[in-house]
């Protein structure tokens, strides 16, 4: 069912967010300016900070004018999920050496939280922004215990790809964009490089049955006249075949949304999603 909505004028925050997202994709830092070791250390420090429920571990690596965003809102870390001590049961980080950014997926079943975080670095290697999608009770199809079960079962499949199985950055991003365009473009599904087997973890709902013909196509939109998925921010890891896309899921209560896609040999194999509806129970 499609709902007609009156979209409020874009806030100044979203204008800033769009500029930042465009800058990181249109004018990436050079490879020489991006040190993988710095990205790894910063991501590890972020996980340590989340475990401690304190910003203190991160302070030495934060840029002077860094920005914290949670569920598409610019807020203080004092009232954020980062201020909560969490026992982290699962963590995986992807590294974008072109835009000097990382994407980290976290599951804390006892929290309960499932979190996706994009971290961006400036030319000095300092963290310029932490952008988090934090899903919990009331989020779309949320059950952290089930999500943990599925991601652990998938761990063996999320390994770096040999060069021959990797795709170009542009192709990986285009695949993710085509998927997200299906809600408002009747032909977008034709541009998605569907593969089999492919499994989608949508909140805690899982399409995989352990079969060779598992597909990510069941449940894709049949109504293409819905509100678009806007204000997209990207982290692309070619070695992992992955693109993390954060956006506003306009047709579902203007929710904060994370979609991650993994391609192998140019075909879609995994989709992970998190969708949070501003502290309300998510409903279509």
Long-range contacts (C-beta under 8 A, 24 or more apart in sequence): 1-223, 1-284, 2-223, 2-225, 2-226, 2-251, 3-251, 5-227, 5-250, 5-251, 5-254, 7-227, 7-250, 7-254, 13-73, 13-74, 14-72, 14-231, 17-69, 17-72, 17-231, 17-233, 18-231, 20-67, 20-120, 20-129, 20-233, 21-231, 21-232, 21-233, 21-234, 24-99, 24-101, 24-120, 24-233, 24-234, 25-99, 25-173, 25-234, 28-98, 28-99, 28-100, 29-98, 29-99, 29-100, 29-123, 31-97, 31-98, 33-100, 33-123, 34-97, 34-98, 34-99, 34-100, 34-121, 35-125, 36-95, 36-97, 38-121, 38-125, 39-95, 39-97, 39-100, 39-101, 39-102, 39-121, 40-93, 40-95, 42-102, 42-119, 42-121, 42-127, 43-93, 43-95, 43-102, 43-104, 43-119, 46-104, 46-117, 46-119, 46-130, 47-88, 47-91, 47-104, 47-106, 49-82, 50-81, 50-82, 50-84, 50-86, 50-88, 50-106, 50-115, 51-85, 51-86, 51-87, 51-88, 52-85, 53-82, 53-83, 53-84, 53-85, 53-86, 54-83, 55-82, 55-83, 58-127, 61-125, 61-126, 61-127, 62-126, 62-127, 63-122, 63-124, 63-126, 63-127, 63-128, 65-128, 66-126, 66-127, 66-128, 66-129, 66-130, 67-128, 67-129, 67-130, 68-129, 68-130, 68-132, 69-129, 69-130, 69-131, 69-132, 70-132, 70-133, 70-134, 71-132, 71-133, 71-134, 71-256, 71-276, 71-278, 72-231, 72-246, 72-248, 72-256, 73-256, 80-132, 80-134, 81-113, 81-115, 81-132, 81-134, 82-130, 82-132, 84-111, 84-113, 86-110, 86-111, 86-113, 87-111, 89-148, 90-148, 90-151, 90-152, 92-151, 92-158, 94-235, 94-237, 94-240, 94-242, 94-244, 95-237, 95-239, 96-235, 96-236, 96-237, 98-169, 98-236, 99-234, 99-235, 99-236, 100-125, 101-235, 102-235, 103-235, 103-237, 103-242, 103-244, 103-260, 105-151, 105-260, 105-272, 107-144, 107-147, 107-148, 107-151, 108-144, 109-144, 109-145, 109-147, 109-148, 111-136, 111-144, 112-136, 112-137, 112-142, 112-143, 112-144, 112-145, 113-144, 114-139, 114-142, 114-144, 114-147, 114-203, 114-274, 115-274, 116-244, 116-246, 116-258, 116-260, 116-274, 118-233, 118-235, 118-244, 118-246, 131-233, 131-246, 133-246, 133-256, 133-257, 133-258, 133-274, 133-276, 134-276, 135-203, 135-274, 135-275, 135-276, 136-276, 138-277, 138-279, 138-280, 138-281, 138-282, 139-203, 139-274, 139-275, 139-276, 139-277, 139-282, 140-202, 140-203, 140-252, 140-255, 140-273, 140-274, 140-275, 140-276, 140-277, 140-282, 141-202, 141-203, 141-204, 141-205, 141-275, 141-282, 142-203, 142-204, 143-203, 143-204, 144-204, 145-204, 146-204, 146-206, 147-201, 147-203, 147-204, 150-201, 150-204, 150-206, 150-208, 151-201, 151-272, 154-199, 154-201, 154-270, 157-269, 157-270, 158-240, 158-262, 158-270, 160-239, 160-240, 161-239, 161-240, 161-241, 161-264, 164-265, 165-241, 165-264, 165-265, 166-238, 166-239, 166-241, 167-238, 167-241, 167-263, 167-266, 168-238, 169-236, 169-238, 171-263, 171-266, 172-236, 172-238, 172-241, 172-242, 172-243, 172-261, 172-263, 173-234, 173-236, 173-243, 175-243, 175-261, 175-263, 175-268, 176-234, 176-243, 176-245, 176-259, 176-261, 177-232, 177-245, 179-259, 179-261, 179-268, 179-271, 180-229, 180-232, 180-245, 180-247, 180-259, 181-228, 181-229, 182-220, 182-221, 182-224, 183-221, 183-223, 183-224, 183-226, 183-227, 183-228, 183-229, 183-251, 184-224, 184-225, 184-226, 184-227, 184-228, 185-224, 186-224, 188-224, 189-217, 189-220, 192-268, 193-263, 193-266, 193-267, 193-268, 194-267, 194-268, 195-263, 195-264, 195-265, 195-267, 195-268, 195-269, 196-267, 197-269, 198-267, 198-268, 198-269, 198-270, 198-271, 199-269, 199-270, 199-271, 200-270, 200-271, 200-272, 200-273, 201-270, 201-271, 201-272, 201-273, 202-271, 202-273, 203-273, 203-274, 203-275, 216-268, 216-271, 226-250, 226-251, 227-251, 229-257, 241-269, 249-275, 251-284, 252-277, 252-282, 252-283, 252-284, 253-277, 253-278, 253-280, 253-282, 253-283, 254-278, 255-282
